[in-house]
Amino acid sequence: ISAAIINEHLEVYPLIINDQSQYINHLEAEVKFCKEELSEMKDQVRVVILENEDLHQKLKFLTAEYALGEQALLDTSVSFYFSCCFNQEQTKRHNYVLFFLLPSFLKEKLKLLYQDKVSILDAQVQSLRKHLSESQKTCEDLEARLKHQKSLVSATNSSRVGGLCLKCAQQEAILAQTHSNVHMQAIERVTKERDDLMDALVSVRQNVKEMQQRESNAYEQVKQAVQMTEEANLEKTKALVQCEQLKSEMERQKNRLEKELAVQLNKRTEEKEALREEMKKERENLAAMVHI
């Protein structure tokens, strides 16, 4: 019995091993297929990433171009609008019509535009102030070092006057003069940088004042435009109210005349009926007299 069982197992083992080998081969084929699919997907993702980067660069370029074009269009629109609206030779009624054309987004964009410019100039002023402060500090440090070097040189010369030979004294003087010249050149360079920064700061401040003045002028112009628009709207409202009043008055007069006409028609109808009755009675009386 044991030999028969062993023989059966020995016959089954090759089948099991064969099945396992086929299963392993199938799994290896699936793994290979998955690797190929993954590689293709990676390539596709890489292509999509490159396309996205390209599109992102194009979008940035188009956004910058659109912003510049929109800013130029805004400046042109504002200049054209105010050149039209604030022409003293135009009539008041024409100005009212032009002020109705003022869009709200134009005022908002104008305000944001000047705020951005003022913010940029303020940032430039702060940066220049920082550089100026650093340059002044560097200049003060160099001046302090120069004073310290001069004091050391004077102290050294005073202490070595009797102990130095002529050649050593000349070399010492040349070295001291060289160090002094180097420090003087550094001080001159820093002073020049400070002067340049001061000039740039003055220029930026002037630009800030000009921008603030332009912003104030634009604000006043927009304020006047809004005021005139409100006045025009008020006049328009008054005109509409008057039209409604006239319309109501005409409707009332029409109703009154229709009522009077109806009364007159009824009155005439009644008079006709009374006259007809009277004539009928007279005829009857005449007929009675004829028969008598």
C-alpha positions as CSV (number, residue, x, y, z in Angstrom):
1,I,0.0,0.0,0.0
2,S,2.8,2.4,0.9
3,A,4.6,1.7,-2.4
4,A,1.3,2.3,-4.3
5,I,0.8,5.6,-2.5
6,I,4.3,6.7,-3.1
7,N,4.0,5.8,-6.8
8,E,0.8,7.9,-7.0
9,H,2.5,10.8,-5.4
10,L,5.5,10.5,-7.7
11,E,3.1,10.6,-10.6
12,V,1.4,13.7,-9.2
13,Y,4.5,15.7,-8.5
14,P,5.5,16.3,-12.1
15,L,2.0,17.5,-12.9
16,I,2.1,20.0,-9.9
17,I,5.6,21.1,-10.9
18,N,4.5,21.6,-14.5
19,D,1.4,23.6,-13.4
20,Q,3.6,25.8,-11.1
21,S,6.1,26.4,-14.0
22,Q,3.2,27.4,-16.3
23,Y,1.8,29.7,-13.6
24,I,5.3,31.3,-13.0
25,N,5.7,31.8,-16.7
26,H,2.3,33.4,-16.9
27,L,3.2,35.7,-14.0
28,E,6.5,36.6,-15.6
29,A,4.6,37.5,-18.8
30,E,2.2,39.7,-16.9
31,V,5.1,41.4,-15.1
32,K,6.8,42.1,-18.4
33,F,3.6,43.4,-19.8
34,C,3.0,45.7,-16.8
35,K,6.6,46.9,-17.0
36,E,6.1,47.8,-20.7
37,E,2.8,49.6,-19.9
38,L,4.5,51.4,-17.0
39,S,7.3,52.5,-19.3
40,E,4.8,53.8,-21.9
41,M,2.9,55.6,-19.2
42,K,6.1,57.2,-18.0
43,D,6.9,58.4,-21.5
44,Q,3.4,59.8,-21.9
45,V,3.7,61.5,-18.5
46,R,7.0,63.0,-19.5
47,V,5.5,64.2,-22.8
48,V,2.6,65.8,-20.9
49,I,4.9,67.4,-18.4
50,L,7.0,69.0,-21.2
51,E,3.8,70.2,-23.0
52,N,2.5,71.6,-19.7
53,E,5.8,73.5,-19.2
54,D,5.7,74.8,-22.7
55,L,2.1,75.9,-22.3
56,H,2.9,77.4,-18.9
57,Q,5.7,79.5,-20.5
58,K,3.4,80.5,-23.3
59,L,0.7,81.4,-20.7
60,K,3.1,83.5,-18.8
61,F,4.2,85.3,-21.9
62,L,0.6,85.9,-23.0
63,T,-0.4,87.0,-19.5
64,A,2.4,89.6,-19.4
65,E,1.6,90.7,-23.0
66,Y,-2.1,91.0,-22.1
67,A,-1.3,93.0,-18.9
68,L,0.9,95.4,-20.8
69,G,-1.7,95.8,-23.5
70,E,-4.5,96.2,-20.9
71,Q,-2.4,98.9,-19.1
72,A,-1.7,100.7,-22.3
73,L,-5.4,100.5,-23.3
74,L,-6.4,101.7,-19.8
75,D,-4.0,104.7,-20.1
76,T,-5.3,105.5,-23.6
77,S,-8.9,105.2,-22.5
78,V,-8.4,107.4,-19.4
79,S,-6.6,110.0,-21.4
80,F,-9.2,110.0,-24.1
81,Y,-12.0,110.0,-21.6
82,F,-10.7,113.0,-19.6
83,S,-9.7,114.9,-22.7
84,C,-13.3,114.5,-23.9
85,C,-15.1,115.0,-20.6
86,F,-13.1,118.0,-19.4
87,N,-13.0,120.0,-22.6
88,Q,-14.3,123.5,-21.6
89,E,-15.7,124.2,-25.0
90,Q,-18.3,121.4,-24.8
91,T,-21.8,122.1,-23.5
92,K,-23.0,121.0,-20.2
93,R,-25.5,118.6,-21.7
94,H,-22.8,117.0,-23.8
95,N,-20.7,116.5,-20.7
96,Y,-23.6,114.8,-19.0
97,V,-23.9,112.3,-21.9
98,L,-20.1,111.7,-21.7
99,F,-20.2,111.1,-18.0
100,F,-22.8,108.5,-18.4
101,L,-20.2,106.5,-20.4
102,L,-17.8,106.3,-17.4
103,P,-17.5,102.6,-16.5
104,S,-16.9,101.6,-12.9
105,F,-14.1,99.2,-13.7
106,L,-12.2,102.0,-15.4
107,K,-12.1,103.9,-12.1
108,E,-11.1,100.8,-10.2
109,K,-8.4,99.9,-12.6
110,L,-7.1,103.4,-12.6
111,K,-6.9,103.4,-8.8
112,L,-5.2,100.0,-8.7
113,L,-2.7,101.1,-11.4
114,Y,-1.6,104.2,-9.5
115,Q,-1.5,102.2,-6.2
116,D,0.8,99.6,-7.8
117,K,3.0,102.3,-9.2
118,V,3.2,104.1,-5.8
119,S,3.9,100.8,-4.1
120,I,6.8,100.0,-6.5
121,L,8.2,103.5,-6.0
122,D,7.9,103.1,-2.2
123,A,9.7,99.8,-2.3
124,Q,12.5,101.5,-4.4
125,V,12.7,104.3,-1.8
126,Q,12.9,101.7,1.0
127,S,15.6,99.8,-0.8
128,L,17.6,103.0,-1.5
129,R,17.3,104.1,2.1
130,K,18.6,100.7,3.2
131,H,21.6,101.0,0.8
132,L,22.2,104.5,1.9
133,S,22.2,103.5,5.6
134,E,24.6,100.7,4.9
135,S,26.9,103.0,2.9
136,Q,26.8,105.7,5.7
137,K,27.6,103.0,8.3
138,T,30.5,101.7,6.1
139,C,31.8,105.3,5.7
140,E,31.6,105.9,9.4
141,D,33.5,102.7,10.1
142,L,36.2,103.6,7.5
143,E,36.5,107.1,9.0
144,A,36.9,105.6,12.5
145,R,39.5,103.2,11.2
146,L,41.3,106.0,9.5
147,K,41.3,108.0,12.7
148,H,42.6,105.0,14.5
149,Q,45.3,104.4,11.9
150,K,46.3,108.1,12.1
151,S,46.5,108.0,15.9
152,L,48.6,104.8,15.7
153,V,50.9,106.3,13.1
154,S,51.4,109.5,15.1
155,A,52.0,107.5,18.3
156,T,54.5,105.3,16.5
157,N,56.3,108.2,14.9
158,S,56.5,110.0,18.3
159,S,57.8,106.9,20.0
160,R,60.4,106.1,17.3
161,V,61.7,109.5,16.4
162,G,64.9,109.1,18.3
163,G,65.4,105.4,17.6
164,L,65.0,105.2,13.7
165,C,67.5,105.8,11.1
166,L,66.8,108.0,8.1
167,K,66.0,105.1,5.8
168,C,63.7,103.3,8.3
169,A,61.9,106.6,8.9
170,Q,61.4,107.1,5.2
171,Q,60.0,103.6,4.8
172,E,57.7,104.1,7.7
173,A,56.5,107.4,6.3
174,I,55.9,105.8,2.9
175,L,53.9,102.9,4.5
176,A,51.8,105.3,6.5
177,Q,51.1,107.4,3.5
178,T,50.2,104.3,1.5
179,H,47.7,103.2,4.1
180,S,46.3,106.7,4.4
181,N,45.9,106.9,0.6
182,V,44.1,103.5,0.5
183,H,41.7,104.6,3.2
184,M,41.1,108.0,1.6
185,Q,40.3,106.2,-1.7
186,A,37.9,103.9,0.1
187,I,36.3,106.9,1.8
188,E,36.0,108.8,-1.5
189,R,34.5,105.7,-3.2
190,V,31.9,105.3,-0.4
191,T,31.2,109.0,-0.4
192,K,30.6,108.9,-4.2
193,E,28.3,105.9,-3.7
194,R,26.4,107.8,-1.0
195,D,26.1,110.9,-3.2
196,D,24.8,108.7,-6.1
197,L,22.3,107.0,-3.8
198,M,21.2,110.4,-2.4
199,D,20.6,111.6,-6.0
200,A,18.7,108.5,-6.8
201,L,16.7,108.9,-3.6
202,V,15.8,112.5,-4.5
203,S,14.8,111.4,-8.0
204,V,12.6,108.6,-6.6
205,R,11.0,111.0,-4.1
206,Q,10.3,113.4,-6.9
207,N,8.7,110.6,-8.9
208,V,6.7,109.6,-5.9
209,K,5.5,113.2,-5.5
210,E,4.6,113.4,-9.2
211,M,2.7,110.1,-9.0
212,Q,0.9,111.3,-5.9
213,Q,0.0,114.6,-7.6
214,R,-1.2,112.7,-10.7
215,E,-3.2,110.4,-8.5
216,S,-4.7,113.3,-6.7
217,N,-5.6,115.0,-10.0
218,A,-7.1,111.9,-11.3
219,Y,-9.1,111.4,-8.1
220,E,-10.4,115.0,-8.3
221,Q,-11.3,114.5,-12.0
222,V,-13.1,111.2,-11.2
223,K,-14.8,112.9,-8.2
224,Q,-16.0,115.7,-10.4
225,A,-17.2,113.2,-13.0
226,V,-19.1,111.3,-10.4
227,Q,-20.6,114.5,-9.1
228,M,-21.7,115.6,-12.5
229,T,-23.1,112.1,-13.1
230,E,-25.1,112.3,-9.9
231,E,-26.4,115.7,-11.0
232,A,-27.3,114.3,-14.4
233,N,-29.0,111.3,-12.7
234,L,-30.9,113.7,-10.4
235,E,-32.1,115.8,-13.4
236,K,-33.0,112.6,-15.2
237,T,-35.0,111.4,-12.2
238,K,-36.8,114.8,-12.0
239,A,-37.6,114.6,-15.7
240,L,-39.0,111.1,-15.2
241,V,-41.1,112.3,-12.3
242,Q,-42.4,115.2,-14.3
243,C,-43.2,112.9,-17.2
244,E,-45.1,110.6,-14.8
245,Q,-47.0,113.6,-13.3
246,L,-47.9,114.8,-16.8
247,K,-49.0,111.3,-17.8
248,S,-51.1,111.0,-14.7
249,E,-52.6,114.5,-15.3
250,M,-53.4,113.6,-18.9
251,E,-55.0,110.4,-17.8
252,R,-57.1,112.2,-15.3
253,Q,-58.2,114.8,-17.8
254,K,-59.0,112.1,-20.3
255,N,-61.2,110.3,-17.7
256,R,-62.9,113.6,-16.8
257,L,-63.7,114.5,-20.4
258,E,-65.0,111.0,-21.1
259,K,-67.3,111.3,-18.1
260,E,-68.5,114.7,-19.2
261,L,-69.0,113.4,-22.7
262,A,-71.0,110.5,-21.3
263,V,-73.1,112.9,-19.2
264,Q,-73.8,115.1,-22.2
265,L,-74.8,112.2,-24.4
266,N,-77.2,110.9,-21.7
267,K,-78.6,114.4,-21.3
268,R,-79.2,114.7,-25.1
269,T,-80.7,111.3,-25.2
270,E,-83.1,112.2,-22.4
271,E,-84.0,115.5,-24.1
272,K,-84.7,113.7,-27.3
273,E,-87.0,111.2,-25.5
274,A,-88.8,114.1,-23.8
275,L,-89.3,115.9,-27.1
276,R,-90.5,112.8,-28.7
277,E,-93.0,112.2,-26.0
278,E,-94.2,115.8,-26.2
279,M,-94.7,115.6,-30.0
280,K,-96.5,112.3,-29.5
281,K,-98.9,114.0,-27.1
282,E,-99.5,116.9,-29.4
283,R,-100.3,114.6,-32.3
284,E,-102.7,112.7,-30.2
285,N,-104.4,116.0,-29.1
286,L,-104.6,117.1,-32.8
287,A,-106.1,113.7,-33.8
288,A,-108.7,114.0,-31.0
289,M,-109.6,117.5,-32.1
290,V,-110.0,116.3,-35.8
291,H,-112.4,113.5,-34.8
292,I,-114.6,115.9,-32.8
